[in-house]
Amino acid sequence: PSGEPLPEGLLWLLLTGNVPSKEQVVSLSAELRKRAETPPQVFKVLDALPAKTHPMTQLSCAIMAMQPDSKFALAYQNGLHKSDYWDPTFEDSLDCIARLPGIAAAIYRRTFRNGSIIEADPTLDWAGNLAHMMGYQDQGAKELMRLYMTIHSDHEGGNVSAHATHLVGSALSDPYLSLAAGMNGLAGPLHGLANQEVLKWLNRVESDIGSDVSKEELSRYVSATLNSGRVVPGYGHAVLRKTDPRFTCQREFGLKHLPDYPKFKLVSKLFEVVPGVLAETGKVSNPWPNVDAHSGVLLQFYGITEENFYTVLFGVSRAVGVLSQLVLSRAMGLPIERPKSMTTRWLENKFGQAGE
């Protein structure tokens, strides 16, 4: 009751539309543990990759390596009626989600910890086991992973990874093919690297003026950043017009678990300063912080400092949202997505030629 939410509860909500009871969450945790064994070919594929392979490339390859076991692909090949498409899609999605923590942890250990694998703890939940298998036994790290996995599971179609998963899935590609497409989109720097950009900027602030600075000095620094033509990473959102609630819950986590951590205190001061400075420019419709303004700092506090791996954690969480959406898309019989094309002449006729 006093801890962070379990992502299993969110998965239940997304699939059923109902907030689950504690018993239902526990039963779903147990179901995911039963499905969590990773097919041996996945590790053979990972072992065949050069050790320096980017963790997101490894994740995409690992997801594709599970595709030969797709229940949907087999059922479709055997003539499954379209009214039942949702069923093997659901089975594949649960299998995939269940296996992702072990796969992500294996990628982490292989890339950053000399390849030594830590077995799952049968008493832990889905996200707690991810922290455990990565090698983080601190209860705070497990609580953070539960929070992180819950709040990064966006499934609405306005972001690249969710839209790519839906687009490929609309062609009746199985969940493994669809999720791999979404993860390849997430690997793009304009989508999945946002919290790393925030960390780089925070490090620059600390290097230039230190972390224990007054709000006045910080305000001048932010203004100078904007006046130089640069942006303040972690502020603004394409949809939201207020403080991202995912930022708020991370801030509450920080106040509870790491109130004296210098980077957390710097993020807190920026929260007090940046929106006002951005609003004064008159050019920003949303001056408030988004989810990325905080997440990297929390991971750093618990020793998860390998920034190249952050997008993998993002991807494991995102799978909960996008695969739930894929199951519902199949249940509703949504059609293949066919974006309309337009010519340059059409654009010129409608909006005028450049320079006019």
C-alpha positions as CSV (number, residue, x, y, z in Angstrom):
1,P,0.0,0.0,0.0
2,S,2.9,2.4,0.7
3,G,5.0,1.4,-2.3
4,E,4.9,2.1,-6.0
5,P,2.2,0.6,-8.4
6,L,2.9,-2.7,-10.1
7,P,2.9,-2.5,-13.9
8,E,0.8,-5.7,-13.9
9,G,-2.0,-3.6,-12.6
10,L,-1.7,-1.2,-15.5
11,L,-1.5,-4.1,-17.9
12,W,-4.8,-5.4,-16.5
13,L,-6.4,-2.0,-16.8
14,L,-5.3,-1.5,-20.4
15,L,-6.5,-4.9,-21.5
16,T,-9.8,-5.0,-19.6
17,G,-10.7,-1.3,-18.9
18,N,-11.1,-2.2,-15.2
19,V,-9.0,-1.3,-12.3
20,P,-7.9,-4.7,-10.9
21,S,-8.1,-6.0,-7.3
22,K,-5.0,-6.9,-5.4
23,E,-5.8,-10.6,-6.1
24,Q,-6.1,-10.0,-9.8
25,V,-2.7,-8.2,-9.9
26,V,-1.1,-11.1,-7.9
27,S,-2.6,-13.6,-10.3
28,L,-1.3,-11.7,-13.3
29,S,2.2,-11.5,-11.8
30,A,2.1,-15.3,-11.4
31,E,0.9,-15.8,-15.0
32,L,3.8,-13.6,-16.3
33,R,6.3,-15.6,-14.2
34,K,5.0,-18.9,-15.8
35,R,5.5,-17.4,-19.3
36,A,8.9,-15.8,-18.6
37,E,11.3,-18.5,-19.8
38,T,13.2,-17.1,-22.8
39,P,13.5,-19.4,-25.9
40,P,17.2,-20.5,-26.2
41,Q,17.6,-19.1,-29.7
42,V,17.3,-15.6,-28.3
43,F,20.5,-16.0,-26.3
44,K,22.2,-17.6,-29.4
45,V,21.3,-14.5,-31.4
46,L,22.6,-12.2,-28.7
47,D,25.8,-14.1,-28.4
48,A,26.4,-13.9,-32.1
49,L,26.4,-10.0,-32.0
50,P,29.5,-8.1,-31.4
51,A,29.9,-7.1,-27.7
52,K,29.9,-3.4,-28.7
53,T,26.4,-3.7,-30.3
54,H,24.1,-1.0,-29.0
55,P,21.6,-2.3,-26.4
56,M,18.6,-1.2,-28.5
57,T,19.9,-3.2,-31.5
58,Q,20.3,-6.2,-29.2
59,L,16.7,-5.7,-27.9
60,S,15.3,-5.5,-31.5
61,C,17.2,-8.6,-32.5
62,A,16.1,-10.5,-29.4
63,I,12.4,-9.7,-30.1
64,M,12.7,-10.8,-33.6
65,A,14.4,-14.0,-32.4
66,M,11.2,-14.9,-30.5
67,Q,9.1,-14.5,-33.6
68,P,9.4,-18.2,-34.8
69,D,7.3,-19.1,-31.7
70,S,4.5,-16.7,-32.6
71,K,1.1,-18.3,-31.9
72,F,-0.6,-15.7,-34.0
73,A,1.6,-16.4,-37.1
74,L,0.9,-20.1,-36.8
75,A,-2.8,-19.7,-36.2
76,Y,-3.2,-17.3,-39.2
77,Q,-1.3,-19.7,-41.4
78,N,-3.7,-22.5,-40.4
79,G,-6.8,-20.4,-41.4
80,L,-7.8,-18.6,-38.2
81,H,-11.2,-16.8,-38.5
82,K,-10.7,-13.0,-38.2
83,S,-13.1,-12.8,-35.3
84,D,-10.6,-14.8,-33.3
85,Y,-7.4,-12.8,-34.3
86,W,-7.3,-11.2,-30.9
87,D,-6.8,-14.5,-29.0
88,P,-3.4,-15.6,-30.3
89,T,-2.4,-11.9,-30.4
90,F,-3.2,-11.8,-26.7
91,E,-1.2,-15.0,-26.0
92,D,1.9,-13.7,-28.0
93,S,1.7,-10.3,-26.2
94,L,1.6,-11.9,-22.7
95,D,4.5,-14.2,-23.7
96,C,6.5,-11.3,-25.0
97,I,5.9,-9.0,-22.1
98,A,6.7,-11.8,-19.7
99,R,10.1,-12.5,-21.3
100,L,11.3,-8.9,-21.8
101,P,12.7,-8.3,-18.2
102,G,14.9,-11.4,-18.5
103,I,16.0,-10.4,-22.0
104,A,16.7,-6.8,-21.0
105,A,18.6,-7.9,-18.0
106,A,20.7,-10.3,-20.1
107,I,21.5,-7.5,-22.5
108,Y,22.5,-5.3,-19.6
109,R,24.7,-8.0,-18.0
110,R,26.2,-9.0,-21.3
111,T,27.1,-5.4,-22.3
112,F,28.1,-3.9,-19.0
113,R,28.7,-6.7,-16.5
114,N,30.9,-9.3,-18.3
115,G,28.0,-11.5,-19.3
116,S,27.2,-13.0,-15.9
117,I,23.5,-13.8,-15.8
118,I,21.4,-13.5,-12.7
119,E,18.4,-15.9,-12.5
120,A,14.9,-14.6,-11.8
121,D,13.6,-14.6,-8.2
122,P,10.3,-16.5,-8.2
123,T,9.0,-14.4,-5.3
124,L,9.3,-11.1,-7.1
125,D,7.0,-9.2,-9.4
126,W,7.6,-8.4,-13.1
127,A,9.5,-5.1,-12.6
128,G,11.1,-6.0,-9.3
129,N,12.6,-9.0,-11.1
130,L,14.0,-6.7,-13.8
131,A,16.0,-4.8,-11.2
132,H,17.1,-8.0,-9.5
133,M,18.3,-9.7,-12.7
134,M,20.2,-6.5,-13.7
135,G,22.0,-6.9,-10.3
136,Y,20.3,-4.2,-8.2
137,Q,19.0,-5.7,-4.9
138,D,18.3,-2.4,-3.1
139,Q,14.6,-2.1,-2.3
140,G,14.6,1.4,-3.6
141,A,15.9,0.3,-7.0
142,K,13.1,-2.2,-7.2
143,E,10.6,0.4,-6.3
144,L,12.0,2.8,-8.9
145,M,11.7,0.1,-11.5
146,R,8.1,-0.5,-10.7
147,L,7.4,3.2,-11.1
148,Y,9.5,3.5,-14.2
149,M,7.9,0.5,-15.9
150,T,4.4,1.9,-15.1
151,I,4.8,5.5,-16.3
152,H,6.6,4.8,-19.6
153,S,4.0,2.5,-21.1
154,D,2.3,5.0,-23.3
155,H,0.1,3.5,-25.9
156,E,-1.6,6.5,-27.6
157,G,-0.7,6.8,-31.3
158,G,1.0,10.2,-31.2
159,N,4.5,8.9,-30.5
160,V,6.8,7.1,-32.9
161,S,7.1,3.8,-31.1
162,A,3.3,3.4,-30.4
163,H,2.4,4.5,-33.9
164,A,5.0,2.2,-35.6
165,T,3.8,-0.8,-33.6
166,H,0.2,0.0,-34.5
167,L,1.1,0.6,-38.2
168,V,3.0,-2.6,-38.6
169,G,0.4,-4.5,-36.6
170,S,-2.4,-3.2,-38.8
171,A,-0.9,-5.4,-41.6
172,L,-1.6,-8.4,-39.4
173,S,2.1,-8.7,-38.5
174,D,2.4,-10.7,-35.3
175,P,3.2,-9.0,-32.0
176,Y,6.9,-9.7,-32.3
177,L,7.2,-8.1,-35.7
178,S,5.1,-5.2,-34.6
179,L,6.9,-4.5,-31.4
180,A,10.3,-4.8,-33.1
181,A,9.2,-2.0,-35.4
182,G,8.2,0.1,-32.5
183,M,11.5,-0.5,-30.7
184,N,13.4,0.5,-33.9
185,G,11.5,3.8,-33.8
186,L,12.2,4.2,-30.1
187,A,15.9,3.8,-30.8
188,G,15.8,7.1,-32.8
189,P,17.5,10.0,-31.0
190,L,14.5,12.3,-31.4
191,H,12.3,9.8,-29.5
192,G,14.2,7.6,-27.1
193,L,17.1,9.7,-26.0
194,A,15.3,12.5,-24.3
195,N,16.2,11.6,-20.7
196,Q,19.9,11.2,-21.8
197,E,19.8,14.7,-23.2
198,V,18.4,16.0,-19.9
199,L,21.3,14.3,-18.1
200,K,23.9,15.8,-20.4
201,W,22.4,19.3,-19.8
202,L,22.3,18.8,-16.0
203,N,25.9,17.8,-16.1
204,R,26.7,21.0,-18.1
205,V,24.9,23.1,-15.6
206,E,26.8,21.5,-12.7
207,S,30.1,22.0,-14.6
208,D,29.3,25.7,-15.4
209,I,27.8,27.0,-12.2
210,G,27.6,24.0,-9.8
211,S,24.5,22.3,-8.3
212,D,24.2,24.3,-5.1
213,V,23.2,27.6,-6.8
214,S,20.6,30.2,-6.1
215,K,17.4,30.3,-8.1
216,E,18.4,33.8,-9.3
217,E,21.7,32.5,-10.7
218,L,20.0,29.5,-12.2
219,S,17.4,31.8,-13.8
220,R,20.1,33.8,-15.5
221,Y,21.8,30.6,-16.7
222,V,18.5,29.3,-18.3
223,S,17.9,32.7,-19.9
224,A,21.4,32.6,-21.4
225,T,20.8,29.1,-22.7
226,L,17.7,30.2,-24.5
227,N,19.2,33.4,-25.8
228,S,22.0,31.3,-27.4
229,G,19.5,29.4,-29.5
230,R,19.5,26.3,-27.4
231,V,16.6,24.6,-25.6
232,V,16.2,23.4,-22.1
233,P,15.8,19.6,-22.4
234,G,12.9,18.0,-20.5
235,Y,10.5,20.9,-20.8
236,G,7.5,21.1,-23.1
237,H,5.3,18.4,-24.5
238,A,3.6,17.9,-27.9
239,V,0.2,17.2,-26.2
240,L,0.3,18.2,-22.5
241,R,-0.3,21.9,-21.5
242,K,0.6,21.4,-17.8
243,T,3.2,19.6,-15.7
244,D,3.4,16.1,-16.9
245,P,1.9,13.9,-14.2
246,R,4.7,11.4,-14.8
247,F,7.1,14.1,-13.7
248,T,5.1,14.7,-10.6
249,C,5.1,11.1,-9.5
250,Q,8.8,10.9,-10.0
251,R,9.3,14.1,-8.0
252,E,7.3,12.5,-5.2
253,F,9.5,9.4,-5.4
254,G,12.6,11.6,-5.2
255,L,11.3,13.5,-2.2
256,K,10.6,10.2,-0.4
257,H,13.8,8.3,-1.3
258,L,16.6,10.8,-2.3
259,P,15.8,14.3,-1.1
260,D,19.4,15.2,-0.5
261,Y,20.8,13.9,-3.8
262,P,22.5,16.9,-5.5
263,K,21.1,16.2,-8.9
264,F,17.6,15.8,-7.5
265,K,17.9,19.1,-5.7
266,L,19.1,20.7,-9.0
267,V,16.0,19.3,-10.9
268,S,13.8,20.7,-8.1
269,K,15.3,24.1,-8.5
270,L,14.9,24.0,-12.2
271,F,11.2,23.1,-11.8
272,E,10.8,26.3,-9.8
273,V,12.8,28.4,-12.3
274,V,12.4,27.1,-15.9
275,P,8.6,27.5,-16.5
276,G,8.7,31.1,-15.6
277,V,11.7,31.9,-17.8
278,L,10.1,30.0,-20.7
279,A,6.7,31.7,-20.2
280,E,8.4,35.1,-20.3
281,T,9.7,34.4,-23.9
282,G,6.1,34.3,-25.1
283,K,7.1,31.6,-27.6
284,V,6.3,28.5,-25.6
285,S,2.8,27.0,-25.3
286,N,3.8,24.5,-22.7
287,P,6.6,25.7,-20.3
288,W,6.2,22.7,-17.9
289,P,8.4,19.7,-17.3
290,N,7.8,16.3,-19.0
291,V,8.6,12.8,-17.9
292,D,12.2,13.0,-19.2
293,A,13.1,15.9,-16.9
294,H,13.4,13.5,-14.0
295,S,13.8,9.8,-15.0
296,G,17.5,9.8,-15.7
297,V,18.4,11.4,-12.3
298,L,16.5,8.7,-10.4
299,L,18.3,5.9,-12.3
300,Q,21.7,7.6,-11.7
301,F,21.0,7.7,-7.9
302,Y,20.6,3.9,-7.8
303,G,23.8,3.3,-9.8
304,I,22.2,2.6,-13.1
305,T,24.6,5.0,-14.9
306,E,24.9,3.3,-18.3
307,E,22.9,5.8,-20.3
308,N,23.0,3.7,-23.5
309,F,20.7,1.3,-21.7
310,Y,18.1,3.7,-20.7
311,T,16.1,3.4,-23.9
312,V,15.9,-0.4,-23.4
313,L,14.2,0.2,-20.0
314,F,11.9,2.6,-21.9
315,G,11.2,-0.1,-24.4
316,V,10.3,-2.8,-21.9
317,S,7.8,-0.5,-20.3
318,R,6.4,0.7,-23.7
319,A,5.7,-2.9,-24.7
320,V,3.0,-3.0,-22.0
321,G,1.1,-0.2,-23.6
322,V,1.6,-0.9,-27.3
323,L,0.9,-4.6,-27.1
324,S,-2.2,-4.0,-25.1
325,Q,-3.3,-1.7,-27.9
326,L,-2.5,-4.3,-30.5
327,V,-4.7,-6.9,-28.8
328,L,-7.6,-4.4,-28.7
329,S,-7.0,-3.4,-32.3
330,R,-7.4,-7.1,-33.3
331,A,-10.4,-7.5,-31.1
332,M,-12.1,-4.5,-32.8
333,G,-11.1,-5.6,-36.3
334,L,-9.4,-2.4,-37.1
335,P,-8.3,-2.1,-40.8
336,I,-4.8,-1.8,-42.3
337,E,-3.5,1.7,-41.9
338,R,-3.1,3.4,-45.3
339,P,-1.7,7.0,-45.0
340,K,-2.8,9.2,-47.9
341,S,-0.1,10.5,-50.2
342,M,0.1,14.0,-51.7
343,T,2.2,15.6,-54.4
344,T,4.3,18.7,-54.2
345,R,2.0,20.4,-56.7
346,W,-1.1,19.7,-54.5
347,L,0.7,21.2,-51.5
348,E,1.7,24.3,-53.6
349,N,-1.9,24.7,-54.8
350,K,-3.3,24.4,-51.3
351,F,-0.7,26.5,-49.3
352,G,1.1,28.5,-51.9
353,Q,4.7,28.2,-53.2
354,A,7.6,28.8,-50.9
355,G,8.5,32.4,-50.8
356,E,5.2,33.7,-51.9
